[in-house]
Amino acid sequence: MSTTEFTVVGGGIAGLVVARRLAMAGQTVRLIEASDHLGGTVASHLVGGLNLDAGAESFATRGNTVADLARELGLGDDILSPGDEGAWLQPVDGPALPLPATGILGIPATPLDKDTIAVIGLGGAFRAQLDSLIPWFGKRTDVSLGALVRRRMGKAVVEKLVAPVVHGVYSLHPNDLPLERVATLKERLALHGSLAAAVRSMRHAMPAGTAVQGIRGGINRLVTELAADLTTYGVIVEFERRIESVEALADLDGTVIVAAPGILAPVRGRTVTLATLVLDAPELDAEPRGSGVLVAPGCTKVSARALTHATAKWQWLKEQAEGRHVVRLSYNEVPAGDFAEVARRDAEVLLGVSLPAEAVVDFARRDWTRPAPLAPAERADGVVVVGETVGGTGLAGIVTHANAAADRLLALAADGPAEDEDAAAGDEPNEAAKEVS
Amino acid sequence: MTLNTDHPLLDGRTANSPIIRAYRGDRPETTPVWFMRQAGRSLPEYRKLREGNEMLEACLTPDLASEITMQPVRRHNVDAAIFFSDIVIPAKLAGVEVEIVPGRGPVFANPVRTAADVAKLHPIDPAAFAPIREAVAQTVAQLGTTPLIGFAGAPFTLASYMVEGGPSKDQQRARTLMYSDPQTWATLLNWCADIAGEFLKAQIEAGASAAQLFDSWVGSLSEQQYVRRVAPHSKRALSHLRGYDVPKVHFGVGSGEVLQAMHSIGADVMGVDWRIPLDEADRRLGGGVPLQGNIDPALLGAPWHVLEAHVRDVMSRGRVAPSHVVNLGHGVGPDTDPDVLTKIVELVHQEG
């Protein structure tokens, strides 16, 4: 057969997308994967007899990138939106409260509504209402989201509403989140003059439907289909071969695409640990916390940062679970002791129901490394990179970036150099935020 | 790779024959005609020759296969010979246990339904095609200026037999596997594509002047299923002929919904079954594609004046396309009166 024209290093979603597109265009492609399976953080595991997503469990609808991919892969009829139960908030003190449904990143659209008052108190709500009276001059551009919200709506909104949500989405405190990273907020603030009005207009501009979607049977079906396509289009897949360094790339055939972290630079990043519980707990039938709970930073009642009541969020899973419940908790740090027991107790606190040990049908733990973005200095000249280190967090960003990279490679293969710019990569809600969004 | 200079297409024997010209989109003065399954069961001389010979053994005995291929050419004066063989021959040559059960069709001793089953399939050794090459060479030596058409079963049809274990009503097990284990499906279809592709290649290299890929069961698929789970593999089968400038015909039964998709895998000519008229097929293909077909085999038993009117209608609709090769919309049935076929050839040639 013909010689390898492209070698893709890494069989996560980005590597699979690039390899598939190149092979479909008739190129000879080899894919090298360090583990014995494809998919990376899009993975599945069997818990309590249920086949569940072990990593990513939804995707951002932004740009329709992932939905388009799913449709191409024949999964179009199985794209589903989560239920509209809404999420809850676990404050530092006191019981969990419903997250005001109309806000953006916790910033209330109507500070005086009862859900907002329940979280920040009447005093806090009146302070937040001052936002409508404070003029917006828009002079400063380097301000953080936290500083902006504090000035206009007060400290209670920042700490009790915005901080838990922003932490869930960006793993940052609002004080560390530059305003520019919140798409269009600054522009809308300039236009409407108040933060609440800006939030209302952002809400209004959102497309109908939810910000995230899932796939019946789990996001991991994307990997099954992508892998089948690689077979169909003759991609040679080599498992259990680890490429450790930039130097090792030189031994590979054809144009090399780096689709794995840890090659151009050592993996830096944080570890997210997911605990999955399959529960026999009829008390959860009432879905006491909607789709799940976000935990305010500083809350010491639990170690988890977020909880998803997966069988409440996904109707297909509820049907599949046949009366049992699936709950997923995410941790930035794993506390000492019996992790299954920690997760059970956290679930009990966050869901507000008693979950005795015998209610736990099964438990699973998965640790995921979320690599930090590659610094510009770490980019080797002429090496094409795709994946989370360059495509932003989240499937939508990664797939968009990988598609663009494949298009550029194909254009280059067809008729010489094309533009050498990365596709606009955006942040999107990360794992913890998706847990409840 | 290119064809040998003594290949019939290159040494002047078949390149200007009416059927090869028609396959290349150059309408000849007289419309060419041949019949799918013209060799075999409908002919008394075939039944006599086959006595005491098992079907697949006959296919692998060069003298027999060659003689059976020649019989209808002598009898009907058709414009091409179709190589006498069976779509399961490459599977058998690759070591798969299969036999043709009279009255039923191909039966596989061990249906292929799991990844482990597929893993047991071995790639074919091109040397295994020696009897095929020999039979083709013998046939081509006798045919002179009449081209031989080589053929293979498309991966989907072949795989369907292998998954089902034999003929089935609607290929449901096969279509389930497509979804229950897409990767195993893809691996199986790649295997089928490679053995079918090598089978075609052996026939072309030994002297066949055209190739036809048969996807008999394609009518059980939706367009979406075909495009996503089948077409890439059919393309892969044809890719084994890369470098050989031979016309490639693609035919399926019930192909109305997937006609364009079947053409787009790299076929030069589309075979059309009897379900849609040729002018409609031409429209669905966007014009410009040479067509082959599509006499309804059911009418072979009708009174001659009915059949004659039908053949004239087929020919008249076929004039919409750049060129047309008359054929049936499916194979000749075992009970067909061979004289009817001879009369059709006379009519087509006389109509011009």
Interface residues (C-beta under 8 A of the other chain):
Chain A: L73 G74 T224 E225 A227 A228 D229 T231 T232 Y233 G234
Chain B: P182 Q183 W185 A186 T187 L189 N190 Q224 R228 R229 P232 H233 R236
